[in-house]
Amino acid sequence: MLLLYHKIKIKFHQSLIVLIGYYLIHFLKNEYYKAHKSTQIKFH
């Protein structure tokens, strides 16, 4: 029973890390595109 809980905990932590990583990449991409668009507008 304890081993099963431990496995679920590890799985949960892994999926949480993946989720946080995914959202972080998504957020950084959005910020990059925003910055890129604003610099393009400035140069025109």
DSSP file (Angstrom, degrees, kcal/mol; ACC not computed):
  #  RESIDUE AA STRUCTURE BP1 BP2  ACC     N-H-->O    O-->H-N    N-H-->O    O-->H-N    TCO  KAPPA ALPHA  PHI   PSI    X-CA   Y-CA   Z-CA
    1    1 A M     >        0   0    0      0, 0.0     4,-2.0     0, 0.0     5,-0.1   0.000 360.0 360.0 360.0 -44.5    0.0    0.0    0.0
    2    2 A L  H  >  +     0   0    0      1,-0.2     4,-2.2     2,-0.2     5,-0.1   0.875 360.0  52.5 -66.6 -37.7    2.8    2.4    0.9
    3    3 A L  H  > S+     0   0    0      2,-0.2     4,-2.3     1,-0.2    -1,-0.2   0.895 108.1  51.1 -65.0 -40.7    4.7    1.5   -2.2
    4    4 A L  H  > S+     0   0    0      2,-0.2     4,-2.4     1,-0.2    -2,-0.2   0.915 110.1  49.4 -62.6 -44.0    1.7    2.2   -4.4
    5    5 A Y  H  X S+     0   0    0     -4,-2.0     4,-2.5     1,-0.2    -1,-0.2   0.904 110.1  51.7 -61.1 -42.0    1.3    5.6   -2.7
    6    6 A H  H  X S+     0   0    0     -4,-2.2     4,-2.3     2,-0.2    -2,-0.2   0.900 109.7  49.1 -62.9 -42.0    5.0    6.3   -3.3
    7    7 A K  H  X S+     0   0    0     -4,-2.3     4,-2.5     2,-0.2    -1,-0.2   0.908 111.9  48.3 -63.8 -43.0    4.7    5.4   -7.0
    8    8 A I  H  X S+     0   0    0     -4,-2.4     4,-2.8     2,-0.2    -2,-0.2   0.897 110.3  52.8 -64.0 -40.4    1.6    7.7   -7.4
    9    9 A K  H  X S+     0   0    0     -4,-2.5     4,-2.5     2,-0.2    -2,-0.2   0.921 110.4  46.6 -61.8 -45.1    3.5   10.5   -5.6
   10   10 A I  H  X S+     0   0    0     -4,-2.3     4,-2.5     2,-0.2    -2,-0.2   0.927 113.3  49.3 -62.1 -46.1    6.4   10.2   -8.0
   11   11 A K  H  X S+     0   0    0     -4,-2.5     4,-2.5     1,-0.2     5,-0.2   0.912 111.8  49.3 -58.7 -44.1    4.0   10.1  -11.0
   12   12 A F  H  X S+     0   0    0     -4,-2.8     4,-2.1     1,-0.2    -2,-0.2   0.911 111.2  48.7 -63.0 -44.4    2.2   13.2   -9.7
   13   13 A H  H  X S+     0   0    0     -4,-2.5     4,-2.3     2,-0.2    -1,-0.2   0.899 111.6  50.1 -63.6 -41.3    5.5   15.1   -9.1
   14   14 A Q  H  X S+     0   0    0     -4,-2.5     4,-2.4     1,-0.2    -2,-0.2   0.930 112.5  45.6 -63.2 -46.4    6.7   14.2  -12.6
   15   15 A S  H  X S+     0   0    0     -4,-2.5     4,-2.4     1,-0.2    -1,-0.2   0.846 111.7  53.4 -67.3 -32.6    3.4   15.3  -14.3
   16   16 A L  H  X S+     0   0    0     -4,-2.1     4,-2.7    -5,-0.2    -1,-0.2   0.914 109.5  47.8 -66.5 -43.2    3.5   18.5  -12.1
   17   17 A I  H  X S+     0   0    0     -4,-2.3     4,-2.7     2,-0.2    -2,-0.2   0.910 113.0  48.7 -63.1 -42.9    7.0   19.3  -13.3
   18   18 A V  H  X S+     0   0    0     -4,-2.4     4,-2.5     2,-0.2    -2,-0.2   0.911 112.4  48.8 -62.7 -42.9    6.0   18.7  -16.9
   19   19 A L  H  X S+     0   0    0     -4,-2.4     4,-2.5     2,-0.2    -2,-0.2   0.924 112.9  46.2 -63.9 -46.2    3.0   20.9  -16.5
   20   20 A I  H  X S+     0   0    0     -4,-2.7     4,-2.4     1,-0.2    -2,-0.2   0.915 113.6  50.0 -63.2 -43.1    4.9   23.7  -14.9
   21   21 A G  H  X S+     0   0    0     -4,-2.7     4,-2.4    -5,-0.2    -2,-0.2   0.904 110.7  49.9 -60.7 -42.9    7.6   23.4  -17.6
   22   22 A Y  H  X S+     0   0    0     -4,-2.5     4,-2.4     1,-0.2    -2,-0.2   0.925 112.9  45.1 -62.6 -46.9    5.0   23.5  -20.4
   23   23 A Y  H  X S+     0   0    0     -4,-2.5     4,-2.6     2,-0.2    -1,-0.2   0.871 112.3  52.7 -66.4 -36.3    3.3   26.6  -19.0
   24   24 A L  H  X S+     0   0    0     -4,-2.4     4,-2.6     2,-0.2    -2,-0.2   0.925 111.1  45.9 -64.5 -45.5    6.7   28.3  -18.5
   25   25 A I  H  X S+     0   0    0     -4,-2.4     4,-2.5     2,-0.2    -2,-0.2   0.915 113.6  50.0 -62.4 -43.9    7.7   27.7  -22.1
   26   26 A H  H  X S+     0   0    0     -4,-2.4     4,-2.2     2,-0.2    -2,-0.2   0.917 112.5  47.0 -60.7 -45.3    4.3   28.8  -23.3
   27   27 A F  H  X S+     0   0    0     -4,-2.6     4,-2.4     2,-0.2    -2,-0.2   0.914 112.7  48.6 -63.7 -45.2    4.6   32.0  -21.2
   28   28 A L  H  X S+     0   0    0     -4,-2.6     4,-2.5     2,-0.2    -2,-0.2   0.881 110.0  52.5 -64.3 -38.5    8.1   32.7  -22.3
   29   29 A K  H  X S+     0   0    0     -4,-2.5     4,-2.6     2,-0.2    -1,-0.2   0.929 110.1  48.2 -61.5 -46.2    7.1   32.2  -26.0
   30   30 A N  H  X S+     0   0    0     -4,-2.2     4,-2.3     1,-0.2    -2,-0.2   0.913 112.6  48.2 -60.6 -44.1    4.3   34.7  -25.6
   31   31 A E  H  X S+     0   0    0     -4,-2.4     4,-2.5     2,-0.2    -1,-0.2   0.897 111.6  50.7 -63.7 -40.6    6.6   37.2  -23.9
   32   32 A Y  H  X S+     0   0    0     -4,-2.5     4,-2.7     2,-0.2    -2,-0.2   0.921 111.0  47.4 -63.6 -45.0    9.2   36.8  -26.7
   33   33 A Y  H  X S+     0   0    0     -4,-2.6     4,-2.7     2,-0.2    -1,-0.2   0.888 111.6  51.2 -65.0 -38.4    6.6   37.3  -29.4
   34   34 A K  H  X S+     0   0    0     -4,-2.3     4,-2.3     2,-0.2    -2,-0.2   0.938 113.5  44.2 -61.9 -47.4    5.2   40.4  -27.7
   35   35 A A  H  X S+     0   0    0     -4,-2.5     4,-2.0     1,-0.2    -2,-0.2   0.896 114.0  50.8 -64.0 -41.0    8.7   41.8  -27.4
   36   36 A H  H  X S+     0   0    0     -4,-2.7     4,-2.1     2,-0.2    -2,-0.2   0.908 110.8  48.2 -64.3 -43.5    9.5   40.9  -31.0
   37   37 A K  H  X S+     0   0    0     -4,-2.7     4,-2.2     1,-0.2    -2,-0.2   0.909 111.2  50.2 -64.2 -43.1    6.4   42.5  -32.3
   38   38 A S  H  X S+     0   0    0     -4,-2.3     4,-1.9     1,-0.2    -1,-0.2   0.868 111.1  48.7 -66.4 -35.8    7.0   45.7  -30.4
   39   39 A T  H  X S+     0   0    0     -4,-2.0     4,-2.0     2,-0.2    -1,-0.2   0.876 109.9  52.3 -71.2 -35.8   10.6   45.9  -31.7
   40   40 A Q  H  X S+     0   0    0     -4,-2.1     4,-1.2     1,-0.2    -2,-0.2   0.907 109.6  49.1 -63.6 -41.3    9.4   45.3  -35.3
   41   41 A I  H  < S+     0   0    0     -4,-2.2     3,-0.3     1,-0.2    -1,-0.2   0.896 109.8  52.5 -64.8 -40.3    6.8   48.2  -34.9
   42   42 A K  H  < S+     0   0    0     -4,-1.9    -1,-0.2     1,-0.2    -2,-0.2   0.882 108.1  51.1 -62.7 -39.3    9.6   50.4  -33.5
   43   43 A F  H  <        0   0    0     -4,-2.0    -1,-0.2     1,-0.2    -2,-0.2   0.759 360.0 360.0 -73.3 -24.3   11.9   49.7  -36.5
   44   44 A H     <        0   0    0     -4,-1.2    -1,-0.2    -3,-0.3    -2,-0.1   0.500 360.0 360.0 -71.4 360.0    9.2   50.5  -39.1
